[in-house]
Amino acid sequence: MRLRAKLAELRVALQGRVTDHHRFLLRLHLDHIYHLEELISRLGVHIEEQMAPFAEAAERLATIPGISQRVAETVIAEIGPRMEQFPTDHHLASWAGISPGNNESAGKRRSGHTTYGNRWLRQMLVQAAWAASRTKGTYLAAQYRRLAKRRGKKRALIAVGHTLLVIIYHVLKRQTTYAELGPDFLDRQEPERLTRQLVKRLEGLGLKVTLEPRSAA
């Protein structure tokens, strides 16, 4: 609405001081953009043709939150549609260079950095992790929020990317689709840990908490 009131000024601004030389340069930029768009279209067709034998694997990967068609294509291009070359998901994560959180000794973390690996796959996994963190009602989104509070957003994305790679490994190895665990999966697995967290939060508000088991119905 504010811009609509300035239409006259905008028309003058667009006319501005554009010379024939400026128009020539603008045409060059537009021609370059059109050329790139044509190349992208041709590459898209070629990729689709090359991915035809792996369409089923790509469809299975697309059931995972955060995994788009482009991510699925990149994953298959980098690690293949089958996992015989990786004995375990740990081997795959180590090869990809996205194994944070397991470098500990005597309870002390020696390093929180990822190792060198397949940077193309790692970058795509981080992008997929960001997309997964925006989904609703998923385990991956809950994992991101939980870790981001304690370790920061960047490390949380790396951790979710690692989880995605583990899921990808098992989906491809078992030739199955993704089964959603739910955002409260860890709470269901570790009720005592959840209880301690909730009690601590209530005590932080100045309340005295007494727990009693609920009587059986």
Phi and psi in degrees as GROMACS dihedral restraints (atoms count N, CA, C in turn):
[ dihedral_restraints ]
;  ai    aj    ak    al  type     phi  dphi    fc
    3     4     5     6     1   -65.8    20    10
    4     5     6     7     1   -39.4    20    10
    6     7     8     9     1   -69.1    20    10
    7     8     9    10     1   -33.3    20    10
    9    10    11    12     1   -60.8    20    10
   10    11    12    13     1   -31.5    20    10
   12    13    14    15     1   -74.2    20    10
   13    14    15    16     1   -11.2    20    10
   15    16    17    18     1  -114.4    20    10
   16    17    18    19     1    23.9    20    10
   18    19    20    21     1   -58.3    20    10
   19    20    21    22     1   -42.2    20    10
   21    22    23    24     1   -61.2    20    10
   22    23    24    25     1   -44.4    20    10
   24    25    26    27     1   -65.7    20    10
   25    26    27    28     1   -37.0    20    10
   27    28    29    30     1   -66.6    20    10
   28    29    30    31     1   -38.8    20    10
   30    31    32    33     1   -61.3    20    10
   31    32    33    34     1   -43.0    20    10
   33    34    35    36     1   -64.2    20    10
   34    35    36    37     1   -41.2    20    10
   36    37    38    39     1   -64.4    20    10
   37    38    39    40     1   -38.6    20    10
   39    40    41    42     1   -68.6    20    10
   40    41    42    43     1   -35.9    20    10
   42    43    44    45     1   -68.9    20    10
   43    44    45    46     1   -47.5    20    10
   45    46    47    48     1    41.3    20    10
   46    47    48    49     1  -136.0    20    10
   48    49    50    51     1  -118.6    20    10
   49    50    51    52     1    36.6    20    10
   51    52    53    54     1   -73.1    20    10
   52    53    54    55     1   120.8    20    10
   54    55    56    57     1   -97.5    20    10
   55    56    57    58     1   174.6    20    10
   57    58    59    60     1   -61.3    20    10
   58    59    60    61     1   -34.7    20    10
   60    61    62    63     1   -64.3    20    10
   61    62    63    64     1   -42.4    20    10
   63    64    65    66     1   -61.4    20    10
   64    65    66    67     1   -42.8    20    10
   66    67    68    69     1   -64.0    20    10
   67    68    69    70     1   -36.0    20    10
   69    70    71    72     1   -62.9    20    10
   70    71    72    73     1   -45.1    20    10
   72    73    74    75     1   -66.1    20    10
   73    74    75    76     1   -40.5    20    10
   75    76    77    78     1   -62.6    20    10
   76    77    78    79     1   -39.1    20    10
   78    79    80    81     1   -64.2    20    10
   79    80    81    82     1   -38.2    20    10
   81    82    83    84     1   -61.0    20    10
   82    83    84    85     1   -44.3    20    10
   84    85    86    87     1   -63.5    20    10
   85    86    87    88     1   -42.7    20    10
   87    88    89    90     1   -64.6    20    10
   88    89    90    91     1   -42.1    20    10
   90    91    92    93     1   -60.9    20    10
   91    92    93    94     1   -39.2    20    10
   93    94    95    96     1   -65.4    20    10
   94    95    96    97     1   -41.6    20    10
   96    97    98    99     1   -62.2    20    10
   97    98    99   100     1   -45.1    20    10
   99   100   101   102     1   -61.7    20    10
  100   101   102   103     1   -39.6    20    10
  102   103   104   105     1   -63.4    20    10
  103   104   105   106     1   -44.2    20    10
  105   106   107   108     1   -64.9    20    10
  106   107   108   109     1   -39.4    20    10
  108   109   110   111     1   -63.3    20    10
  109   110   111   112     1   -37.2    20    10
  111   112   113   114     1   -66.3    20    10
  112   113   114   115     1   -42.6    20    10
  114   115   116   117     1   -63.1    20    10
  115   116   117   118     1   -42.3    20    10
  117   118   119   120     1   -61.0    20    10
  118   119   120   121     1   -41.0    20    10
  120   121   122   123     1   -63.9    20    10
  121   122   123   124     1   -43.6    20    10
  123   124   125   126     1   -65.1    20    10
  124   125   126   127     1   -40.8    20    10
  126   127   128   129     1   -64.6    20    10
  127   128   129   130     1   -38.7    20    10
  129   130   131   132     1   -60.4    20    10
  130   131   132   133     1   -42.7    20    10
  132   133   134   135     1   -64.0    20    10
  133   134   135   136     1   -42.8    20    10
  135   136   137   138     1   -64.7    20    10
  136   137   138   139     1   -42.8    20    10
  138   139   140   141     1   -62.2    20    10
  139   140   141   142     1   -41.7    20    10
  141   142   143   144     1   -61.9    20    10
  142   143   144   145     1   -39.0    20    10
  144   145   146   147     1   -66.2    20    10
  145   146   147   148     1   -43.6    20    10
  147   148   149   150     1   -69.2    20    10
  148   149   150   151     1   -27.7    20    10
  150   151   152   153     1   -84.5    20    10
  151   152   153   154     1    -8.2    20    10
  153   154   155   156     1   -52.4    20    10
  154   155   156   157     1   -44.7    20    10
  156   157   158   159     1   -66.8    20    10
  157   158   159   160     1   -16.5    20    10
  159   160   161   162     1  -113.1    20    10
  160   161   162   163     1    19.4    20    10
  162   163   164   165     1   -61.3    20    10
  163   164   165   166     1   -38.8    20    10
  165   166   167   168     1   -64.5    20    10
  166   167   168   169     1   -43.0    20    10
  168   169   170   171     1   -64.2    20    10
  169   170   171   172     1   -40.4    20    10
  171   172   173   174     1   -64.1    20    10
  172   173   174   175     1   -38.6    20    10
  174   175   176   177     1   -65.1    20    10
  175   176   177   178     1   -37.6    20    10
  177   178   179   180     1   -65.8    20    10
  178   179   180   181     1   -41.0    20    10
  180   181   182   183     1   -65.5    20    10
  181   182   183   184     1   -33.2    20    10
  183   184   185   186     1   -67.7    20    10
  184   185   186   187     1   -11.6    20    10
  186   187   188   189     1   -78.3    20    10
  187   188   189   190     1   -10.2    20    10
  189   190   191   192     1   -84.1    20    10
  190   191   192   193     1   132.9    20    10
  192   193   194   195     1   -57.0    20    10
  193   194   195   196     1   133.5    20    10
  195   196   197   198     1    90.6    20    10
  196   197   198   199     1   -12.5    20    10
  198   199   200   201     1   -92.7    20    10
  199   200   201   202     1   106.1    20    10
  201   202   203   204     1   -88.4    20    10
  202   203   204   205     1   177.1    20    10
  204   205   206   207     1   -59.4    20    10
  205   206   207   208     1   -43.7    20    10
  207   208   209   210     1   -65.0    20    10
  208   209   210   211     1   -39.3    20    10
  210   211   212   213     1   -64.4    20    10
  211   212   213   214     1   -45.0    20    10
  213   214   215   216     1   -59.6    20    10
  214   215   216   217     1   -42.0    20    10
  216   217   218   219     1   -63.4    20    10
  217   218   219   220     1   -42.0    20    10
  219   220   221   222     1   -65.6    20    10
  220   221   222   223     1   -43.0    20    10
  222   223   224   225     1   -59.6    20    10
  223   224   225   226     1   -48.0    20    10
  225   226   227   228     1   -66.0    20    10
  226   227   228   229     1   -37.6    20    10
  228   229   230   231     1   -64.1    20    10
  229   230   231   232     1   -34.3    20    10
  231   232   233   234     1   -88.8    20    10
  232   233   234   235     1   -35.7    20    10
  234   235   236   237     1  -120.1    20    10
  235   236   237   238     1    -8.6    20    10
  237   238   239   240     1    86.6    20    10
  238   239   240   241     1   169.0    20    10
  240   241   242   243     1   -86.0    20    10
  241   242   243   244     1    -9.3    20    10
  243   244   245   246     1  -127.6    20    10
  244   245   246   247     1   157.5    20    10
  246   247   248   249     1  -115.3    20    10
  247   248   249   250     1    24.4    20    10
  249   250   251   252     1   -62.5    20    10
  250   251   252   253     1   -26.8    20    10
  252   253   254   255     1   -76.7    20    10
  253   254   255   256     1   -11.1    20    10
  255   256   257   258     1  -120.0    20    10
  256   257   258   259     1   110.4    20    10
  258   259   260   261     1   -57.8    20    10
  259   260   261   262     1   -37.5    20    10
  261   262   263   264     1  -140.2    20    10
  262   263   264   265     1   169.7    20    10
  264   265   266   267     1   -67.2    20    10
  265   266   267   268     1   -24.3    20    10
  267   268   269   270     1   -65.4    20    10
  268   269   270   271     1   -39.7    20    10
  270   271   272   273     1   -63.6    20    10
  271   272   273   274     1   -41.2    20    10
  273   274   275   276     1   -64.8    20    10
  274   275   276   277     1   -45.5    20    10
  276   277   278   279     1   -63.1    20    10
  277   278   279   280     1   -39.0    20    10
  279   280   281   282     1   -66.6    20    10
  280   281   282   283     1   -41.8    20    10
  282   283   284   285     1   -63.6    20    10
  283   284   285   286     1   -39.5    20    10
  285   286   287   288     1   -74.9    20    10
  286   287   288   289     1   -17.6    20    10
  288   289   290   291     1    76.3    20    10
  289   290   291   292     1    35.8    20    10
  291   292   293   294     1  -136.5    20    10
  292   293   294   295     1    62.6    20    10
  294   295   296   297     1  -122.4    20    10
  295   296   297   298     1    59.7    20    10
  297   298   299   300     1   -76.1    20    10
  298   299   300   301     1   157.9    20    10
  300   301   302   303     1    87.8    20    10
  301   302   303   304     1    -2.5    20    10
  303   304   305   306     1  -113.7    20    10
  304   305   306   307     1    10.3    20    10
  306   307   308   309     1  -101.3    20    10
  307   308   309   310     1    77.6    20    10
  309   310   311   312     1  -128.2    20    10
  310   311   312   313     1   153.5    20    10
  312   313   314   315     1  -146.9    20    10
  313   314   315   316     1   125.2    20    10
  315   316   317   318     1    53.7    20    10
  316   317   318   319     1    37.2    20    10
  318   319   320   321     1    80.9    20    10
  319   320   321   322     1     0.5    20    10
  321   322   323   324     1  -111.9    20    10
  322   323   324   325     1   131.3    20    10
  324   325   326   327     1   -79.3    20    10
  325   326   327   328     1   122.2    20    10
  327   328   329   330     1   -80.8    20    10
  328   329   330   331     1   -34.4    20    10
  330   331   332   333     1  -156.7    20    10
  331   332   333   334     1   142.9    20    10
  333   334   335   336     1  -109.5    20    10
  334   335   336   337     1     9.1    20    10
  336   337   338   339     1   -90.1    20    10
  337   338   339   340     1   148.4    20    10
  339   340   341   342     1   -77.3    20    10
  340   341   342   343     1   157.3    20    10
  342   343   344   345     1   -87.9    20    10
  343   344   345   346     1   171.7    20    10
  345   346   347   348     1   -68.7    20    10
  346   347   348   349     1   145.4    20    10
  348   349   350   351     1  -168.9    20    10
  349   350   351   352     1  -148.2    20    10
  351   352   353   354     1   -81.1    20    10
  352   353   354   355     1   100.3    20    10
  354   355   356   357     1   -69.7    20    10
  355   356   357   358     1   -28.1    20    10
  357   358   359   360     1   -67.1    20    10
  358   359   360   361     1   -44.8    20    10
  360   361   362   363     1   -66.8    20    10
  361   362   363   364     1   -41.5    20    10
  363   364   365   366     1   -63.8    20    10
  364   365   366   367     1   -43.1    20    10
  366   367   368   369     1   -62.9    20    10
  367   368   369   370     1   -40.7    20    10
  369   370   371   372     1   -67.4    20    10
  370   371   372   373     1   -36.8    20    10
  372   373   374   375     1   -66.3    20    10
  373   374   375   376     1   -36.9    20    10
  375   376   377   378     1   -66.3    20    10
  376   377   378   379     1   -40.7    20    10
  378   379   380   381     1   -62.5    20    10
  379   380   381   382     1   -41.9    20    10
  381   382   383   384     1   -66.1    20    10
  382   383   384   385     1   -35.6    20    10
  384   385   386   387     1   -63.8    20    10
  385   386   387   388     1   -39.9    20    10
  387   388   389   390     1   -63.6    20    10
  388   389   390   391     1   -42.7    20    10
  390   391   392   393     1   -64.0    20    10
  391   392   393   394     1   -41.3    20    10
  393   394   395   396     1   -65.5    20    10
  394   395   396   397     1   -33.3    20    10
  396   397   398   399     1   -67.7    20    10
  397   398   399   400     1   -17.9    20    10
  399   400   401   402     1   -94.2    20    10
  400   401   402   403     1    -3.5    20    10
  402   403   404   405     1   -76.6    20    10
  403   404   405   406     1   161.4    20    10
  405   406   407   408     1  -108.4    20    10
  406   407   408   409     1   137.2    20    10
  408   409   410   411     1    68.5    20    10
  409   410   411   412     1    32.0    20    10
  411   412   413   414     1  -119.9    20    10
  412   413   414   415     1   155.5    20    10
  414   415   416   417     1   -62.5    20    10
  415   416   417   418     1   -41.4    20    10
  417   418   419   420     1   -64.6    20    10
  418   419   420   421     1   -40.2    20    10
  420   421   422   423     1   -65.1    20    10
  421   422   423   424     1   -40.3    20    10
  423   424   425   426     1   -66.4    20    10
  424   425   426   427     1   -38.7    20    10
  426   427   428   429     1   -62.3    20    10
  427   428   429   430     1   -43.3    20    10
  429   430   431   432     1   -61.0    20    10
  430   431   432   433     1   -48.4    20    10
  432   433   434   435     1   -62.2    20    10
  433   434   435   436     1   -40.3    20    10
  435   436   437   438     1   -64.4    20    10
  436   437   438   439     1   -44.3    20    10
  438   439   440   441     1   -76.3    20    10
  439   440   441   442     1   -33.7    20    10
  441   442   443   444     1   -62.5    20    10
  442   443   444   445     1   -33.1    20    10
  444   445   446   447     1   -66.6    20    10
  445   446   447   448     1   -36.3    20    10
  447   448   449   450     1   -95.0    20    10
  448   449   450   451     1   -33.9    20    10
  450   451   452   453     1  -121.3    20    10
  451   452   453   454     1    -3.7    20    10
  453   454   455   456     1    95.0    20    10
  454   455   456   457     1   160.9    20    10
  456   457   458   459     1   -68.3    20    10
  457   458   459   460     1   -39.6    20    10
  459   460   461   462     1   -65.4    20    10
  460   461   462   463     1   -47.0    20    10
  462   463   464   465     1   -67.1    20    10
  463   464   465   466     1   -33.2    20    10
  465   466   467   468     1   -64.5    20    10
  466   467   468   469     1   -39.8    20    10
  468   469   470   471     1   -64.2    20    10
  469   470   471   472     1   -40.7    20    10
  471   472   473   474     1   -62.2    20    10
  472   473   474   475     1   -42.7    20    10
  474   475   476   477     1   -64.6    20    10
  475   476   477   478     1   -42.5    20    10
  477   478   479   480     1   -67.3    20    10
  478   479   480   481     1   -36.9    20    10
  480   481   482   483     1   -60.6    20    10
  481   482   483   484     1   -39.4    20    10
  483   484   485   486     1   -63.9    20    10
  484   485   486   487     1   -43.9    20    10
  486   487   488   489     1   -61.2    20    10
  487   488   489   490     1   -41.6    20    10
  489   490   491   492     1   -59.2    20    10
  490   491   492   493     1   -42.2    20    10
  492   493   494   495     1   -65.6    20    10
  493   494   495   496     1   -37.9    20    10
  495   496   497   498     1   -63.6    20    10
  496   497   498   499     1   -43.5    20    10
  498   499   500   501     1   -62.5    20    10
  499   500   501   502     1   -44.8    20    10
  501   502   503   504     1   -57.1    20    10
  502   503   504   505     1   -44.1    20    10
  504   505   506   507     1   -56.8    20    10
  505   506   507   508     1   -49.4    20    10
  507   508   509   510     1   -73.6    20    10
  508   509   510   511     1   -33.6    20    10
  510   511   512   513     1   -63.0    20    10
  511   512   513   514     1   -43.4    20    10
  513   514   515   516     1   -73.4    20    10
  514   515   516   517     1   -41.6    20    10
  516   517   518   519     1   -65.9    20    10
  517   518   519   520     1   -42.2    20    10
  519   520   521   522     1   -90.5    20    10
  520   521   522   523     1    -4.5    20    10
  522   523   524   525     1    51.9    20    10
  523   524   525   526     1    53.1    20    10
  525   526   527   528     1  -128.2    20    10
  526   527   528   529     1  -172.2    20    10
  528   529   530   531     1  -114.3    20    10
  529   530   531   532     1   167.6    20    10
  531   532   533   534     1   -72.8    20    10
  532   533   534   535     1   135.6    20    10
  534   535   536   537     1  -112.1    20    10
  535   536   537   538     1   117.0    20    10
  537   538   539   540     1   -68.4    20    10
  538   539   540   541     1   131.0    20    10
  540   541   542   543     1   -86.4    20    10
  541   542   543   544     1   -27.6    20    10
  543   544   545   546     1    97.8    20    10
  544   545   546   547     1   152.2    20    10
  546   547   548   549     1   -67.6    20    10
  547   548   549   550     1   -19.4    20    10
  549   550   551   552     1  -102.7    20    10
  550   551   552   553     1    21.0    20    10
  552   553   554   555     1   -58.2    20    10
  553   554   555   556     1   -49.2    20    10
  555   556   557   558     1   -66.0    20    10
  556   557   558   559     1   -34.6    20    10
  558   559   560   561     1   -64.8    20    10
  559   560   561   562     1   -38.0    20    10
  561   562   563   564     1   -69.6    20    10
  562   563   564   565     1   -33.7    20    10
  564   565   566   567     1   -75.8    20    10
  565   566   567   568     1   -31.8    20    10
  567   568   569   570     1  -130.3    20    10
  568   569   570   571     1    70.5    20    10
  570   571   572   573     1   -63.0    20    10
  571   572   573   574     1   -31.7    20    10
  573   574   575   576     1   -66.0    20    10
  574   575   576   577     1   -40.1    20    10
  576   577   578   579     1   -64.2    20    10
  577   578   579   580     1   -42.1    20    10
  579   580   581   582     1   -63.0    20    10
  580   581   582   583     1   -40.6    20    10
  582   583   584   585     1   -60.9    20    10
  583   584   585   586     1   -44.7    20    10
  585   586   587   588     1   -62.3    20    10
  586   587   588   589     1   -41.2    20    10
  588   589   590   591     1   -63.1    20    10
  589   590   591   592     1   -44.8    20    10
  591   592   593   594     1   -67.0    20    10
  592   593   594   595     1   -39.9    20    10
  594   595   596   597     1   -63.0    20    10
  595   596   597   598     1   -42.5    20    10
  597   598   599   600     1   -62.2    20    10
  598   599   600   601     1   -39.5    20    10
  600   601   602   603     1   -66.4    20    10
  601   602   603   604     1   -41.2    20    10
  603   604   605   606     1   -66.9    20    10
  604   605   606   607     1   -40.8    20    10
  606   607   608   609     1   -65.6    20    10
  607   608   609   610     1   -31.1    20    10
  609   610   611   612     1   -65.9    20    10
  610   611   612   613     1   -20.9    20    10
  612   613   614   615     1   -89.6    20    10
  613   614   615   616     1     6.3    20    10
  615   616   617   618     1    87.6    20    10
  616   617   618   619     1    17.3    20    10
  618   619   620   621     1  -101.4    20    10
  619   620   621   622     1   147.4    20    10
  621   622   623   624     1   -97.1    20    10
  622   623   624   625     1   124.2    20    10
  624   625   626   627     1  -109.5    20    10
  625   626   627   628     1   128.9    20    10
  627   628   629   630     1  -122.3    20    10
  628   629   630   631     1   126.9    20    10
  630   631   632   633     1  -105.1    20    10
  631   632   633   634     1   135.6    20    10
  633   634   635   636     1  -136.0    20    10
  634   635   636   637     1   140.0    20    10
  636   637   638   639     1   -67.2    20    10
  637   638   639   640     1   141.0    20    10
  639   640   641   642     1   -72.9    20    10
  640   641   642   643     1   137.8    20    10
  642   643   644   645     1   -64.6    20    10
  643   644   645   646     1   141.6    20    10
  645   646   647   648     1   -66.3    20    10
  646   647   648   649     1   139.6    20    10
